[in-house]
């Protein structure tokens, strides 16, 4: 009943786990109406308002006395963190002039709107806020509580979010008017303040997902353990396995077809965009489940069917070779199939498998590598199984010939099909088969070494396949990218065109410029366009304006002829133009190595006149300029990030016209050679280049750094470590295979673990320190770089404005132009702030125009420069989630007065900075991973060398046998181990002497016992002989008439007794002659045949032999003694068979690594449990006659030549004796 009780518990646990998984899945999928705790929201808001009030009134005296500089200092020293953490802002005004600000999150224009608004809850350009106003005479303090940031667009740095203090989700909406379906929030006076509008959303809670997946996985494990244990109750093992297979395939089909549990398919690894290759492998998650199912099935089949799935002993040698050919072909086929799957995992996925770029590895990459690892552990397991099946059934020559034949066929097919990865797969399968064959032929004690060899072979294969496939995939992607470059468009430019087209067409200033004598207004209109529309981002374009009316003509330089202006541009854009949305802007597909656009603007001056302005924009023919900051790019537009890690150049008429990236291209395409094909790859200057021939005049080169040998070594190191760790995790499920206690007690193991532990700890400490030091050095370098750029800007400003009294009086357009020009030279953005902190000009006005930051200086920077009089201030600033370095320096005129504060915010190439730091970290980690692998390898080698003398002592001690000559150890070093060996050698000599004495004593004791036994055995026949002679004598004396009859009867009795004495003498003689032997190399098969021929005359006994294809079985022994062994065993088997049944005796030979096993089985009565322990003892017999020396003689002979003998028996069924011989 106990097993059934355990199974019931397992079933109950499985049901509970399934229920819990389903419960959390249901909870996660609930569509819920957002519920807002109004009182909680009001309480948090009141606390923030109270905090603002307390801060203001703590500094009331300063506000009243207009000591704004002291407030800055107070803010900087005391309240800065409070305000920042609580999302609070303080602004102070004197007569409507801004005098103090705690941060520059909100622009001045927005602040004016806040002031003028009658509502306390207001929506600005980038947030929802609640305001508080405090009056101190003519000083007004404005307190702002940020409720929610809400930008006009979102990206990885700008995310809409609710102030975390209110504990509302980011998707919460607000309104400053009462909403009937909203939650109304009132102020302290009970008046309406704001509405919170509820949203209907799926909970989609990560905690629910985690627990649901966890419980479902636990259910699967528990259920299959239950299922496997229940099926053990079946008597027919093959039937139980069939049922298990059927249930598992049915179970997997239900999961796959109905997509259950549905929560699994909400995970990223079940997204087909990540990986999809076929109907059976539609996602990475399905791939993982399939591999786990197969792995589980292989383990079950191996454990349950290993003994069943064997080649029958009675099959012919040719049949065995045929089966072996099929099995080896099967192995090679599944290796080919696995190689194809591995290829698809690279080609048909967007998963990063580049372990040498460790920071690019994510959870999907880890799952992919787990799948790959399990896949190859499955292959190894199947290979091991097949080798175990065929190793004992065929000799080495037959195995190797069959392997060569089958692999040659597959290699030939792969060669014909130009399937290079297939060739690798065949070589892998052959290598693994050979390793397992060598292992099973006599190297079992080196199992862990061979596991390392297996893993190493698999890792090398994986590195080659993944690297080759990744390269092919990357090259195909690069072809697509370079084709796109030929028709390259600028998504940011097109987005901005759509944004300002309406303003451009309705601009009254443009119309006034075009009103009178428009033909001379080109320069004026150009300057206006540059200052108001095509500034900042558009500096990377050359801009040309053409102004004309409907009937005006245009001189075409190429043809040197006049053509109607409007018709020319209409035909031009119709021929090569692609309209951008519904705008009047067109992309020009002119294939000139540049990105070109045309704007067709129609301005109606009056009812009879229209003026057309054509704006031509062409990207500049130069190296890439200062890029557009990621901060300003919407999520839906990722400009050029797809070219991250690449460099590219455009050549026209063999001359470089544009280049992008880190690689410096030659000015002439001829440097790279001549190219006739559409796509050509070449390696040059440590880069791999793809040359794309657009047409005869235009070429595009797309390049990326070449992979050096170190990259592959690092890849190999990562993969090897990961495979070893996974193998150890798998072994944890079978603790016996780990032999943990034995390993811990092993000196070599302890030395290795100690050395490796010390080295790993040292490398981790050194590696961590190196990374930390290099990052700090990098940051220091960045600070120095930004400081140098700030000083360079000061020099430029000094050359232009040193004589000025104020920059506020100058033309801001001219200053903006200069800042843009200098920013392109210095590759940095520049902002200029007036001495009162307000923005004068910027090379990147978009940051301020989009309301991402206020148009006045950072409060901390103002405090340090204007109040604390520092000459330079560099600190970290933050816009959204983007943190960046920002440097500030004061700019003085010749009179020593501050004209402006110069600011260099270093956010334009923030992703480049991040990538440089990441690259540095990756390089250091890769080097240290490689060093760790080398160190561990050297530690294993050195520790083995150190402990070699100890292993030698261990081996010699294990070989010590009494009665044999034990070898001494030669060791010449005079160290601790040398002293130990001296003592060992002395003990061996003493042991030899003691063994001789013991042997002599044992022999004397044995002969005494034997004498007693012989005396007893002789007495037994002598007594009846004496009585018979006495009876015969009496009969003679009495002249018995039946004397002759009695004489014959007594004579017969005497003869039988004499025969008994003769048998006793013969057995004793045989036992006494045991030590004398003449050893030589003999073939066991010859001796078996002699013994079989001796006993094959009995018609009631059937003797059959099965040598399993073995033709020679040579051992080093005495031929006569071996024949005696076989004779005794055959005689013993015959005598064990009762008279009531026909005797069947089967003799088998099998190879087991470096030994040969002889097996003789009978269908006799078997041996009882009480007799098993005494069977090989001299004088013990289960028969009615004999001295019981036969099996003792067998044991003595076999053990004398280093073999062993044992038996297996079952009463009334039969007995099998096994003799293991060492091969010669």
Secondary structure by P-SEA (a helix, b strand, c coil): caaaaaaaaaaaaaaaaaaaaaaaaaaaacccccccaaaaaaaaaaaaaaaaaaaaaaaaaaaaacaaaaaaaaaacccaaaaaaabbbbbbbccccccccccccccaaaaaaaaaccccccccccccbbbbbbbcccbbbbbbbbcccccccccccbbbbccccccccccbbbbccccccbbbbbcccccccbbbbbbbcccccaaaaaaaaaaaaaaaaaaaaaaaaaacccccaaaaaaaaaaaaaaaaaaaaaacccccccccccccccccccccccccaaaaaaaaaaaaaaaaaaaacccccccccccccaaaaaaaaaaaaaaaaaaaaaaaaaaaaaaaaccccccccccccccaaaaaaaaaaaaaaaaaaaaaaaaaaaccccccaaaaaaaaaaaaaaaaaaaaaaccaaaaaaaaaaaaaaaaaaaaacccccaaaaaaaaaaaaaaaaaaaaaaaaaaaaaaaaaaaaaaaaaccccaaaaaaaaacaaaaaacaaaaaaaccccccaaaaaaaaaaaccccccccccbbbbbbbcccbbbbbccccccccaaaaaaaaaaacccccccccbbbbcccccbbbbbbbbbbbccccbbbbbbbbbbcccccccccccccccccccccccccccccbbbbcccccccccccccccccccccccccccbbbbbcccbbbbbbcccccbbbbbbcccccaaaaaaaaaaaaaaaaaaaaaaacccccccaaaaaaacaaaaaaaaaaaaaaaaaaaaaaaaaaaaaaaaaaaaaaaaaaaaaaaaaaaaaccccccccccccaaaaaaaaaaaaaaacbbbbbbcccccccccccccccccccccccccaaaaaacccccccbbbbbbbcccbbbbbbbbbbbcccccccbbbbbbcccaaaaaaaaaaaaaaaaaaaaaaaaaaaaaaaaaaaaaaaaaaaaaaaaaaacccccbbbbbbbccccaaaaaaaaaaaaaaaaaaaaaaaaaaaaaaaaaaaaaaaaaaaaaaaaaaaaaaaaaaaaaaacccaaaaaaaaaaaaaaaaaaaaaaaaaaaaaaaaccbbbbccccaaaaaaaaaaaccccccbbbbbbccccccccccccaaaaaaaaaaaaaaaaaaccccbbbbbbbbbbbcccbbbbbbbbccccccccccccccccccccccccccaaaaaaaaaaaaaccccccccccccbbbbbbbbccc
